[in-house]
Amino acid sequence: MSFWPRRRTCKDIYGGIKIGNLELPTSINYRFTQNFRVSADRAYKWCTSYDPADPQLMHEEGKRKINQLSEDAIILSDVLRTNQGTVTKTKLVRLNPTEKSWTNTRLSGPQKHSQFLYRITPTGKNSSRLTFVGFQLEPKNMSKKEAAALARKIRIEDSGAWKILAKAMEKELIPE
């Protein structure tokens, strides 16, 4: 027998997936990459230059308010109209220009406290790649099978949105 007791897990402490009547959220982790036909510097600048018209750029109906807290911190407040009704999201964006990376943390709205990591790396003089990592918190507990299916679904949705953004970026930054 070891001197140190066995490490207790959430399951040990809480007896499974609930604390009293409170259901624990499910963590959904996913990633993808998106290539750009512009330099890493130009891609980073374009991606982190937020604008009130950004929802329309992503073919969404809604409004965005931008509050620049500091040189490297921004609050984005989005009100979007979806098939399920109006969705409001508040996000804290932290910029890291020296690494050409940024984070997006949901402060309110669906999937509150989810975090998304972005990094742009050069792949050539006039090309770059975005690496996206999502750590989404779903408000309900899910089986591993359900969580894997949701991770696939949101990875497809988010990578599809970045394909749209890549085309918009290239249309704006690459002369014809």
PyMOL commands that set and color helices and strands:
alter all, ss='L'
color gray80, all
select helices_A, chain A and resi 10-14+40-47+54-57+97-99+144-173
alter helices_A, ss='H'
color red, helices_A
select strands_A, chain A and resi 18-19+22-23+26-36+61-70+73-82+85-96+101-108+115-124+127-138
alter strands_A, ss='S'
color yellow, strands_A
deselect
rebuild
show_as cartoon
